[in-house]
Amino acid sequence: MKANDKIIYTLAIIGSIVLSIFEPAVYYLLLLMVLFSTVYLLGRKFVLVLLVILQITFTGETFLALRPYLTVVTILILLYYFLQDYGLAFKNYPKIPGLLLWFLILLFSAIFLSALFSISFSTSIYSLIKFAVFFLLCYLFYAQIKNDRDVFYYLLSLFISVIILGVSMFAEFIQKGASFFINEGALLRLAGIYDNPNYVGILLIITMPVTISYLLFNRNGNKLYNGIAFLFIAFQLTIMLLSDSRASIMSITVSAVILFIFSSKKTKTTVLSGIVLILLVLFLFTDISVFIELFLRPDRVGTREQLWLSGLEIISNNIFIGAGAETFEKLFYTNASSEIIALLSSAQSTGGTPHPHNLFIYFWAENGLPGLLVVVFFFFLYFSLSKQLIKGLKDYSDSFAMLKIAMLSIGFGVSARAFFEITGVITYGFITRDLPLWIIIMIMVYLFQNQNAQKTIKEVN
């Protein structure tokens, strides 16, 4: 675009803003102008990164009313890019693996079936619609991965989102008096823009394994990049501790163990030495039991078991078909113990709406046996893709070697977390929570399709 054109567009936007102050009806025209001007003025990669960041961080009660508009604008922009690239030639549309297609068929079939017998048909059908919108969004984002550099842009958007989330948590920490504790010695759990501390870990269980993988497998020896990676992992660890999500801490630990297994002998020795040194310092100079009580909260470990039992009680009455998507809360209070209900009503609870803290139980209770099969099939799909990528990995000279190993470790971490939390995988189209993991899946599909294409070319030659 010529410089004069940019000036004209900029002046038009400024003029519209000024006009909208005096005439509210023009506000909608302004939004439309900003939408198309942004697409036209800015580079596509910048817009894609911005859209991902907004979808992940534009959340909380402050922006709740604006979320639907953001989703509509995002889909319109992505549709514009998609039609610009592929038009209406269906045969040219980016393909997805057959296994992923079967997963989507199973998912929509299970939710539709349970909706037919749901205790709240409208709620369950709405969940189905949200899923449809979510996967349309995912496909449109996936269609924009044209080359290896696009993978970098999507990863960059995740890391920028972590920074935004972390900054908001530090701001909340300062606002609340820069104290780590609340009443009765309980740890202050922060969430920043996410409102719920358990949601913070969703972004960390995706990004921390990538950072750790870089530190363990990086072969270029660039001191600047290594230094930035160390600082960033320290930043991530800090906000992980501030949120104090036990399930996410466990998930990241599982991912780290998988990465450790893949590391070289020299790296293993260095890491083990560092861990031993840290543990010695903690045991010799601190009261380790205090840290265990604060961060692991052993006094509340039993609550998970009671929540699971509440979920199993609901399942016992709806084994085959389920109660219907997003109806767990409606049945929870008639099946939960008074102790659990009192805990959820207490000031220390940050759990949000009641759920069984187990993705397998959650989907089984709401969508019956087909729902349970959906969750199992999801992890089968994830590890099948990851296995193929690792299988095609001959050595660390592969430009995506670190990422492929990181994605495998993410799968193990997410699957472990699924036994203790329900969000971040397939939460009925909850974009803010599920998109980070599905960006990783989009990247996996892109790498998988590329790997198969290269294999086909070699066989032909």
Backbone torsions as a table, in degrees:
resi	resn	phi	psi	omega
1	MET	NA	138.9	179.6
2	LYS	-70.9	155.9	-178.5
3	ALA	-61.0	-39.4	-179.8
4	ASN	-62.9	-37.7	178.5
5	ASP	-64.0	-41.6	179.2
6	LYS	-61.8	-40.9	179.6
7	ILE	-63.2	-42.5	-179.5
8	ILE	-62.9	-45.6	179.3
9	TYR	-63.2	-41.9	-179.8
10	THR	-62.6	-46.2	179.2
11	LEU	-63.7	-37.1	178.9
12	ALA	-63.4	-42.1	179.0
13	ILE	-65.0	-45.4	179.2
14	ILE	-61.2	-42.8	178.7
15	GLY	-62.0	-39.9	179.1
16	SER	-65.0	-39.7	178.5
17	ILE	-61.2	-47.7	179.8
18	VAL	-61.0	-44.0	-178.6
19	LEU	-65.3	-36.3	-178.1
20	SER	-67.2	-23.4	177.6
21	ILE	-64.0	-37.5	-176.9
22	PHE	-92.8	-22.0	-178.6
23	GLU	-134.8	95.4	-175.3
24	PRO	-54.3	-30.3	-178.2
25	ALA	-62.5	-26.9	-179.1
26	VAL	-72.8	-14.8	-179.0
27	TYR	-55.6	-40.4	-178.7
28	TYR	-69.6	-36.0	175.4
29	LEU	-65.2	-37.7	178.0
30	LEU	-60.9	-46.0	180.0
31	LEU	-58.5	-42.6	179.9
32	LEU	-64.5	-41.2	179.4
33	MET	-65.6	-44.0	179.6
34	VAL	-61.8	-41.5	179.7
35	LEU	-56.3	-56.0	-175.5
36	PHE	-75.3	-29.6	177.9
37	SER	-69.0	-37.7	178.1
38	THR	-62.0	-46.2	179.1
39	VAL	-61.9	-37.9	-174.8
40	TYR	-80.3	-39.2	-174.6
41	LEU	-80.4	-41.9	-173.4
42	LEU	-92.6	156.8	177.3
43	GLY	-68.0	150.3	-176.7
44	ARG	-60.8	-41.3	-177.6
45	LYS	-62.9	-40.9	178.5
46	PHE	-61.3	-43.3	-179.4
47	VAL	-64.3	-42.4	180.0
48	LEU	-62.3	-45.4	177.6
49	VAL	-60.8	-44.1	-179.5
50	LEU	-62.6	-41.9	-179.0
51	LEU	-64.0	-42.3	178.6
52	VAL	-63.6	-45.2	-179.9
53	ILE	-60.2	-44.5	-179.8
54	LEU	-64.6	-40.5	-179.5
55	GLN	-64.4	-30.5	-177.7
56	ILE	-88.8	-35.1	-172.0
57	THR	-106.9	-16.7	-178.0
58	PHE	-81.1	75.3	-169.6
59	THR	-144.0	-176.0	-177.9
60	GLY	91.5	170.7	-177.1
61	GLU	-60.9	-31.6	-177.6
62	THR	-60.8	-39.2	-174.2
63	PHE	-107.4	9.2	-174.4
64	LEU	-55.8	-43.9	-177.4
65	ALA	-70.7	-22.1	-176.5
66	LEU	-92.1	-12.7	-176.7
67	ARG	-56.1	-45.8	-179.9
68	PRO	-59.0	-38.2	179.8
69	TYR	-66.7	-39.4	178.3
70	LEU	-62.2	-42.9	-179.7
71	THR	-63.7	-43.3	178.7
72	VAL	-62.5	-45.9	179.6
73	VAL	-62.1	-42.9	179.4
74	THR	-60.7	-46.8	-179.6
75	ILE	-64.6	-39.5	179.3
76	LEU	-62.9	-44.2	178.7
77	ILE	-64.0	-45.1	-179.1
78	LEU	-66.6	-36.7	175.9
79	LEU	-64.2	-38.6	177.5
80	TYR	-60.6	-46.1	178.0
81	TYR	-63.6	-42.6	-176.4
82	PHE	-63.0	-48.3	-179.8
83	LEU	-68.0	-31.6	176.5
84	GLN	-64.9	-36.5	-177.6
85	ASP	-84.0	-41.5	-169.5
86	TYR	-117.5	-15.8	-178.9
87	GLY	60.6	-140.0	-179.9
88	LEU	-108.4	15.2	178.6
89	ALA	-81.8	92.5	-173.9
90	PHE	-56.9	-36.3	-177.1
91	LYS	-64.9	-19.4	179.5
92	ASN	-91.6	-5.0	-177.7
93	TYR	-66.2	143.4	179.6
94	PRO	-56.9	132.8	-178.5
95	LYS	-87.9	155.2	174.2
96	ILE	-120.7	153.4	-179.1
97	PRO	-59.7	148.5	-179.6
98	GLY	-58.7	-36.4	-178.9
99	LEU	-63.6	-38.6	177.8
100	LEU	-67.6	-38.8	178.6
101	LEU	-63.7	-41.0	177.6
102	TRP	-65.7	-36.0	177.2
103	PHE	-61.3	-44.8	-178.7
104	LEU	-65.1	-39.9	178.0
105	ILE	-62.4	-45.0	179.9
106	LEU	-63.9	-42.6	-178.7
107	LEU	-61.0	-52.9	-177.7
108	PHE	-66.8	-34.9	178.5
109	SER	-66.0	-42.8	-178.6
110	ALA	-64.1	-43.9	-178.3
111	ILE	-70.5	-39.5	178.7
112	PHE	-64.7	-41.4	179.6
113	LEU	-62.7	-46.0	-179.9
114	SER	-67.9	-31.0	179.3
115	ALA	-64.6	-34.5	-179.4
116	LEU	-61.8	-29.0	-178.8
117	PHE	-114.9	16.6	-175.1
118	SER	-68.5	150.6	174.5
119	ILE	-73.8	-12.7	175.4
120	SER	-144.2	88.2	-175.0
121	PHE	-57.3	-44.7	-177.6
122	SER	-62.5	-40.8	178.5
123	THR	-62.4	-44.5	-177.1
124	SER	-70.0	-39.2	178.1
125	ILE	-66.7	-37.4	177.1
126	TYR	-62.2	-37.2	176.7
127	SER	-63.2	-39.3	178.1
128	LEU	-63.7	-41.6	178.3
129	ILE	-64.2	-41.9	178.7
130	LYS	-61.6	-39.8	176.6
131	PHE	-62.4	-42.6	180.0
132	ALA	-60.8	-43.6	178.1
133	VAL	-64.1	-42.7	-178.7
134	PHE	-61.2	-46.9	-177.3
135	PHE	-74.5	-26.6	170.7
136	LEU	-63.8	-44.2	177.8
137	LEU	-60.7	-45.2	179.5
138	CYS	-61.1	-43.0	-179.2
139	TYR	-64.6	-40.7	179.3
140	LEU	-65.8	-37.9	174.7
141	PHE	-65.8	-43.9	179.9
142	TYR	-60.4	-38.4	-178.4
143	ALA	-64.1	-16.7	-179.8
144	GLN	-89.7	-1.6	175.6
145	ILE	-84.9	97.1	-175.8
146	LYS	-99.9	-27.3	-177.5
147	ASN	-151.6	177.6	-176.2
148	ASP	-61.7	-31.5	-179.1
149	ARG	-66.3	-30.6	178.1
150	ASP	-65.0	-31.8	175.8
151	VAL	-60.5	-43.0	178.6
152	PHE	-60.1	-42.0	-178.6
153	TYR	-63.3	-40.9	179.5
154	TYR	-67.5	-40.3	176.5
155	LEU	-64.4	-39.6	178.1
156	LEU	-59.4	-40.2	179.8
157	SER	-63.0	-36.0	178.2
158	LEU	-66.9	-42.4	-178.1
159	PHE	-70.6	-36.5	175.9
160	ILE	-64.7	-37.0	177.4
161	SER	-62.4	-39.5	176.8
162	VAL	-60.8	-43.4	-180.0
163	ILE	-62.2	-45.0	179.3
164	ILE	-61.5	-45.2	178.5
165	LEU	-62.3	-45.1	-179.1
166	GLY	-62.4	-44.1	179.3
167	VAL	-61.1	-41.6	179.2
168	SER	-64.6	-33.2	178.4
169	MET	-71.3	-40.0	176.8
170	PHE	-64.7	-37.8	177.6
171	ALA	-64.1	-40.7	177.7
172	GLU	-65.2	-38.8	178.8
173	PHE	-59.8	-45.9	179.5
174	ILE	-68.1	-40.9	-178.9
175	GLN	-62.5	-33.9	-178.3
176	LYS	-88.9	11.8	173.3
177	GLY	99.6	13.8	177.8
178	ALA	50.4	42.4	177.5
179	SER	-116.5	140.2	-179.2
180	PHE	-85.1	-5.6	-172.4
181	PHE	-126.5	152.3	172.3
182	ILE	-116.6	-158.5	-175.6
183	ASN	-59.0	145.3	174.3
184	GLU	60.1	31.3	174.8
185	GLY	73.8	8.6	178.5
186	ALA	-74.6	146.9	-177.5
187	LEU	-74.0	138.3	175.7
188	LEU	-75.9	117.5	-179.6
189	ARG	-100.6	122.0	-175.7
190	LEU	-105.3	153.9	-179.7
191	ALA	-137.7	-12.4	-179.8
192	GLY	59.0	-132.4	-178.1
193	ILE	-67.5	-14.2	-177.0
194	TYR	-85.0	-13.3	178.3
195	ASP	69.1	-44.6	-178.5
196	ASN	-106.1	120.0	-178.2
197	PRO	-57.5	-30.3	-179.1
198	ASN	-66.8	-24.4	-179.8
199	TYR	-76.4	-24.2	-178.7
200	VAL	-60.0	-41.1	-177.2
201	GLY	-63.5	-24.3	-178.9
202	ILE	-58.6	-43.8	179.8
203	LEU	-72.6	-34.4	-178.0
204	LEU	-71.7	-36.4	-178.4
205	ILE	-69.8	-14.1	176.1
206	ILE	-92.3	-41.7	-172.9
207	THR	-89.1	-33.1	-177.6
208	MET	-64.1	-42.3	176.7
209	PRO	-60.3	-32.7	177.6
210	VAL	-67.0	-43.2	178.5
211	THR	-64.5	-45.7	179.8
212	ILE	-63.0	-40.9	179.2
213	SER	-60.0	-41.0	178.8
214	TYR	-61.6	-43.4	-178.5
215	LEU	-67.0	-35.0	-177.0
216	LEU	-81.8	-33.7	-171.2
217	PHE	-114.7	-1.0	179.6
218	ASN	-63.6	129.5	-176.4
219	ARG	-112.1	-3.8	-174.5
220	ASN	-83.1	-17.5	175.5
221	GLY	68.1	18.3	178.4
222	ASN	-70.1	113.1	-174.6
223	LYS	-66.0	-35.7	-179.7
224	LEU	-64.2	-49.8	-179.7
225	TYR	-63.8	-40.5	178.1
226	ASN	-62.6	-40.5	179.0
227	GLY	-64.1	-42.4	178.3
228	ILE	-63.3	-41.0	-180.0
229	ALA	-63.9	-41.0	177.9
230	PHE	-63.8	-42.8	178.5
231	LEU	-63.8	-39.7	-177.6
232	PHE	-70.6	-37.9	178.2
233	ILE	-67.2	-33.2	175.6
234	ALA	-65.8	-40.2	177.6
235	PHE	-62.8	-45.4	179.9
236	GLN	-64.7	-41.5	179.0
237	LEU	-62.9	-38.1	-179.5
238	THR	-63.7	-47.5	-178.7
239	ILE	-72.9	-24.6	174.4
240	MET	-65.7	-42.5	179.0
241	LEU	-69.9	-34.9	178.9
242	LEU	-67.1	-33.0	178.3
243	SER	-81.8	-31.1	177.3
244	ASP	51.1	52.2	174.2
245	SER	-92.6	109.3	-175.5
246	ARG	-62.4	-39.4	-179.5
247	ALA	-63.7	-38.3	-179.7
248	SER	-72.9	-37.7	175.9
249	ILE	-60.9	-43.7	177.4
250	MET	-62.9	-43.2	-179.3
251	SER	-60.7	-46.2	179.9
252	ILE	-65.6	-36.5	177.2
253	THR	-62.9	-44.0	178.2
254	VAL	-61.4	-44.6	178.7
255	SER	-61.5	-41.7	-179.5
256	ALA	-63.6	-37.9	178.5
257	VAL	-64.2	-42.7	178.3
258	ILE	-61.7	-44.5	178.5
259	LEU	-62.9	-39.1	178.9
260	PHE	-61.0	-40.5	-180.0
261	ILE	-61.1	-37.3	-178.9
262	PHE	-80.1	-12.4	-174.5
263	SER	-75.6	165.4	-179.2
264	SER	-74.3	165.8	179.7
265	LYS	-61.2	-39.8	179.6
266	LYS	-63.2	-42.3	179.5
267	THR	-66.7	-40.9	178.0
268	LYS	-58.9	-44.0	-179.9
269	THR	-62.5	-44.3	-179.4
270	THR	-63.8	-45.7	-178.1
271	VAL	-65.9	-46.2	179.6
272	LEU	-61.5	-40.2	178.1
273	SER	-61.8	-42.6	179.3
274	GLY	-64.1	-42.0	179.7
275	ILE	-64.2	-44.4	179.3
276	VAL	-61.2	-43.0	-179.5
277	LEU	-62.8	-44.0	179.7
278	ILE	-64.1	-42.5	179.3
279	LEU	-64.7	-38.6	177.6
280	LEU	-61.9	-44.6	179.0
281	VAL	-61.5	-43.4	-179.2
282	LEU	-64.4	-43.0	-177.7
283	PHE	-72.0	-35.2	-176.2
284	LEU	-81.8	-33.3	-170.7
285	PHE	-118.7	0.1	178.3
286	THR	-137.0	166.9	173.7
287	ASP	-93.3	98.3	-173.0
288	ILE	-62.4	-27.7	-179.3
289	SER	-64.5	-30.4	178.7
290	VAL	-64.0	-44.2	179.4
291	PHE	-64.5	-39.0	-179.8
292	ILE	-64.5	-44.2	-179.3
293	GLU	-66.5	-37.2	-177.4
294	LEU	-73.5	-51.7	-171.8
295	PHE	-87.9	-33.4	-177.6
296	LEU	-95.4	-17.8	177.0
297	ARG	45.6	61.0	-176.4
298	PRO	-60.7	-23.6	-179.6
299	ASP	-67.4	-16.3	-178.6
300	ARG	-112.8	11.5	179.7
301	VAL	-62.4	-37.1	-177.6
302	GLY	-65.5	-19.5	-179.0
303	THR	-65.2	-33.7	177.0
304	ARG	-59.1	-44.5	-178.9
305	GLU	-61.8	-40.3	179.9
306	GLN	-68.0	-36.2	177.3
307	LEU	-66.9	-39.9	176.4
308	TRP	-60.9	-43.6	-179.0
309	LEU	-62.9	-36.6	176.8
310	SER	-63.3	-41.2	177.9
311	GLY	-65.2	-41.5	179.7
312	LEU	-66.4	-31.5	177.4
313	GLU	-65.0	-41.5	177.4
314	ILE	-65.9	-39.6	178.4
315	ILE	-60.8	-41.2	-176.9
316	SER	-58.7	-25.2	178.8
317	ASN	-95.8	-8.1	-177.0
318	ASN	-144.0	51.1	-170.3
319	ILE	-62.5	-47.3	-168.9
320	PHE	-89.4	-41.2	-174.5
321	ILE	-105.3	-29.1	-178.5
322	GLY	86.9	171.9	-177.4
323	ALA	-86.7	-12.8	-177.4
324	GLY	112.6	145.2	-177.6
325	ALA	-58.0	133.9	176.9
326	GLU	59.4	37.3	176.5
327	THR	-115.4	3.8	-176.3
328	PHE	-56.6	-43.2	-177.1
329	GLU	-60.8	-35.0	-177.6
330	LYS	-66.1	-28.1	-178.7
331	LEU	-100.9	-13.8	-171.6
332	PHE	-59.9	-49.5	-171.0
333	TYR	-69.0	-16.2	175.8
334	THR	-89.0	-8.9	-178.2
335	ASN	-118.5	-16.1	-176.8
336	ALA	-83.6	154.7	177.5
337	SER	-74.5	158.4	180.0
338	SER	-63.8	-30.3	179.4
339	GLU	-65.0	-43.8	179.8
340	ILE	-66.8	-42.2	179.5
341	ILE	-61.6	-40.4	178.8
342	ALA	-65.3	-38.8	-180.0
343	LEU	-66.0	-43.8	-179.7
344	LEU	-65.3	-24.9	180.0
345	SER	-88.2	-8.4	-176.1
346	SER	-77.2	164.5	-178.1
347	ALA	-69.5	-25.0	-175.9
348	GLN	-82.5	-10.7	-178.5
349	SER	-77.7	132.1	176.5
350	THR	-126.6	23.8	-172.8
351	GLY	-79.8	-8.1	-179.1
352	GLY	72.8	-145.5	179.0
353	THR	-69.6	149.4	-176.8
354	PRO	-61.8	137.2	173.9
355	HIS	-156.3	164.0	-172.2
356	PRO	-80.0	3.2	-179.3
357	HIS	54.4	38.0	177.2
358	ASN	-160.0	115.7	-174.1
359	LEU	-63.8	-36.5	-178.9
360	PHE	-65.6	-46.7	178.4
361	ILE	-65.4	-40.8	-177.2
362	TYR	-60.1	-50.9	-178.5
363	PHE	-71.3	-30.6	176.9
364	TRP	-68.4	-44.4	-178.9
365	ALA	-63.3	-37.3	-175.3
366	GLU	-91.8	-30.9	-174.7
367	ASN	-124.2	13.4	176.0
368	GLY	68.7	-162.8	179.9
369	LEU	-59.5	-38.3	175.4
370	PRO	-59.5	-34.1	178.0
371	GLY	-66.2	-41.9	176.2
372	LEU	-61.4	-42.2	179.1
373	LEU	-62.6	-35.3	178.5
374	VAL	-60.0	-46.7	-178.5
375	VAL	-65.4	-44.9	178.9
376	VAL	-62.1	-43.2	-179.3
377	PHE	-65.4	-34.4	178.4
378	PHE	-58.7	-49.4	-177.9
379	PHE	-69.7	-32.0	173.4
380	PHE	-61.6	-44.1	177.6
381	LEU	-60.6	-48.2	-176.8
382	TYR	-60.9	-49.1	-176.9
383	PHE	-72.4	-26.4	175.7
384	SER	-66.4	-46.0	176.9
385	LEU	-62.6	-45.3	-178.6
386	SER	-63.7	-39.9	179.0
387	LYS	-61.0	-42.1	179.0
388	GLN	-64.7	-37.4	179.3
389	LEU	-69.4	-41.6	178.8
390	ILE	-69.6	-37.1	179.0
391	LYS	-61.7	-36.5	179.6
392	GLY	-83.7	3.6	-178.8
393	LEU	-93.2	106.7	-177.2
394	LYS	-83.6	-41.8	178.5
395	ASP	-156.3	-179.4	-175.6
396	TYR	-79.9	6.3	176.6
397	SER	-75.9	-18.7	175.0
398	ASP	-57.6	129.7	-176.7
399	SER	-63.0	-21.8	179.6
400	PHE	-109.7	18.0	-177.4
401	ALA	-57.7	-49.8	-178.5
402	MET	-60.4	-40.8	-177.9
403	LEU	-69.8	-40.2	-179.4
404	LYS	-63.3	-41.3	177.6
405	ILE	-68.5	-39.2	178.1
406	ALA	-61.7	-40.5	-179.0
407	MET	-66.4	-36.0	175.2
408	LEU	-62.9	-45.1	-179.6
409	SER	-65.2	-34.6	176.9
410	ILE	-61.7	-41.1	178.9
411	GLY	-59.3	-44.8	178.5
412	PHE	-65.2	-41.7	179.8
413	GLY	-64.7	-44.8	-179.3
414	VAL	-65.7	-40.8	-180.0
415	SER	-65.4	-36.8	176.9
416	ALA	-67.2	-41.2	-179.2
417	ARG	-67.0	-29.0	-177.9
418	ALA	-62.3	-18.6	177.2
419	PHE	-81.0	-9.1	-176.3
420	PHE	-128.0	-13.2	177.9
421	GLU	-141.6	160.5	-177.6
422	ILE	-109.6	-16.8	-173.0
423	THR	-89.5	162.7	172.8
424	GLY	93.3	3.3	-179.6
425	VAL	-125.0	-74.6	177.5
426	ILE	-136.8	72.4	-175.2
427	THR	-95.4	55.9	176.3
428	TYR	50.9	46.6	174.7
429	GLY	74.1	23.1	177.2
430	PHE	-76.1	93.5	-169.1
431	ILE	-58.2	-48.0	-176.9
432	THR	-57.7	-38.5	-176.1
433	ARG	-83.7	-41.2	-171.1
434	ASP	-91.7	-23.4	-173.3
435	LEU	-59.4	-40.6	-179.8
436	PRO	-54.3	-46.7	179.3
437	LEU	-66.6	-38.6	-177.9
438	TRP	-74.0	-20.8	170.7
439	ILE	-66.4	-40.7	175.6
440	ILE	-62.2	-41.3	179.3
441	ILE	-65.8	-39.1	176.0
442	MET	-58.6	-44.3	179.4
443	ILE	-64.1	-41.7	178.2
444	MET	-60.4	-44.0	179.8
445	VAL	-63.1	-42.7	178.2
446	TYR	-59.9	-47.6	-179.4
447	LEU	-65.9	-38.3	179.2
448	PHE	-64.1	-45.2	179.6
449	GLN	-65.4	-39.9	177.2
450	ASN	-63.7	-42.6	-179.8
451	GLN	-62.0	-42.7	178.9
452	ASN	-66.8	-38.7	179.4
453	ALA	-64.0	-43.2	179.2
454	GLN	-65.9	-37.8	178.6
455	LYS	-64.1	-40.5	179.4
456	THR	-64.6	-41.8	179.2
457	ILE	-62.1	-41.6	-179.8
458	LYS	-65.5	-38.9	-179.7
459	GLU	-66.8	-36.9	178.6
460	VAL	-67.4	-40.4	179.0
461	ASN	-75.8	NA	NA
